Structure formats: C-alpha cells, structure tokens
Amino acid sequence: MRTLLLSLAFACLALPASAQQRQYEIDLSGIDPAMVLASAEDVILRAGDRDIDTLYQVVLDASKSESESRELCRLFDPSADRSIAGLQRTANALAPERQARFAEAVLAIAVSGMQNPLQPYDPAAADQVLRRAGVTAMLIHDGFSIGIAASGDDPGSRQARCRSFRQLVDVLQDFELHERAAATRYLMLEGLTRYGRDL
C-alpha cells in the first residue's frame, strides 16, 4: 500500500487532456520510478490537506457508481494488481469526466508532496477519525462491520469489502476537511485491510 499513491501518479502522468479518450498509454520516459517510489510515504505525508481531499472527492464521486467503485476497491485488495497495466485498467474504468479529475488529483499530490514540508499528521488521530466514521456506518448500514473486516480474496469477500468501503467513504464526507485528509492518508499508507483488521 505504501507505493500505491505514487504508482497512481505515474499511471496518470501521460493521461491526455481530452476526457473523451477512453484508452490510455502510460509513458514513463524521463521519469525515474525507483527514486520516486522510494519516497512514496514521504510524499503522502508532505502533500497538503486540500490536495489529499481532492483525491477523496474523486473517490467519493466514483463510489456512487457500482462499476467504477468496484475497480477502485480492487486497488485496496490484498492481492491487488498495482502494476502500470493494472492501474491503467482502473483509470479506464472511470467515467470520462472523472478520469481527468483523478489524474489532476494524484498529480497534485505528487507535486505538492515533493515540494512541501511535512504536514501535521497523527496516525492515532486518523485512526480515531476512521473509527468514528465506522461507528456511524455501522449504525446506518447493516453488514458494514462484516464487510470491512473481510480479508479473503474470493469474490464474496471482495464484494463485501467494497460495499463497506463505499459506505465508509460516504460517511466521511460529513467530516471536516482536515479529518477527511487524515483518514485518506491513513488508508493510502496502511490500506483498507489494515483498517478492517484493527476494528
């Protein structure tokens, strides 16, 4: 999970400006992936809250679509394909208008994360934000706890985990921006499986 964000940034670097084009070729020429991926966690910790929240907003929007959220959820599965080919498939699964927003969000995080000083971030506080969101989701959604704790790689577990992930993302929209950013950072660094296991 620690290399997910920068891998996504690489996958989006070559996205065309036209949101109408549905298939993408990833061009990493001129970029040293090993160097950037080595500092992926640092980049996430340096990116500004607003940049992190922009990515959250794209995920929130996409989570309202069954097919799009299914592809996004796969990035957080234990055996996710986070290769360039796998990330291309995820980007191409988004609606055209969200492809451009997705690209802009992850690139903004990558750029600000390379330039900013470390941002205030307390993993314990972020964990508490997610737990509060989880409590709310449990109260309004039957089966949330079972789904979020599912760790298997079978279709049923993936479907349950993704359903709960969508519910969690939906609940987080009512939190303050800095809280959403903290929760999003936590999920990018630790992954959905870690969160479900620690409930």
Steps between C-alpha positions, in 0.01 A plus 500: 500500500788737563580529128138534386479878475815553299416209274167669434682822424719322246192346342348845459805694381429425138121527507383713207326830564189385317267326741321341205786263420437176687822302449839614624860413437727554797827672409759509777786627286707761677384385846696294751226284660737338749606835642145634537351177633771485763355817653130420447412511870685829544310649206166404655605656830607825333203551266259770613164412651312661211691290247428184698134599527476556126586134448246404767231698316571310176477169687176614667351590164611173342374299799144581394550287190496124548745429216741786574515435873567132434813590305617749764441247778726252327794729565454437872460122476774284656603361160437815296673544166673835546720461194480768231266275299274451801493872574415575137201269529384688808535840334317377190214366716414851617250718316670744259437803719654325801806378312627857466418582864673181616811590303505858627452389861780246514740725312424787738580272793823386336612856424406653836640197678838559338506871589326544836639453850354218706134566580352448847389136509420280798428137399319439830273799439437385141414156630248658738339691210456173313363329810245778547403473135480124541264531798270724296514260206416208732195685629357578158620203292428136582801277446758780500722343766501159334584647162776733616667216691487258205858416402451215254578515130185318391229693309266508800761653729602756240140599439425535872820698562427733210142560612622598847777715350238694303295547816805622692592746224144631498497559877833685490355779285333642811833538683720809497750532216803440725334187639422364152858570398636318805276200436593493132870514585456210740326287238764582239782411739349204682231371266142394547598153620699644793207719599254210491734276697543759773129561560 
